[in-house]
Amino acid sequence: MEHAAVLKTDSQSRISLKGFVESGQSFVLTVRKNGTYVLAPAKPAVKVKVPAKEKWLHENKAASKSLDKGIKEAAEGKLTSRGSFAKYAR
């Protein structure tokens, strides 16, 4: 069943959903181009175990973004050969 309600923000621009949802729920707010707001329940976060030696990459947004860019460029065939790196292998 659909419900519509007029909600007013408080002095800190918050609205209350009391009576509509259970306490502790998370939501995604989408602001559309036409100025309307859509509030949808967020899906529960999926916890993924990351090896400790790779954790830094997930915490470093610049490095993660650079890696994503490199993977995308490689998939598009934008590759440059730098020769063998065998001498650096352990």
Secondary structure, DSSP 8 states (H G I E B T S, - for coil): ----------TTS----BTTB-TT--EEEEE-TTS-EEEEE----------HHHHHHHH-HHHHHHHHHHHHHHHTT--------GGG--
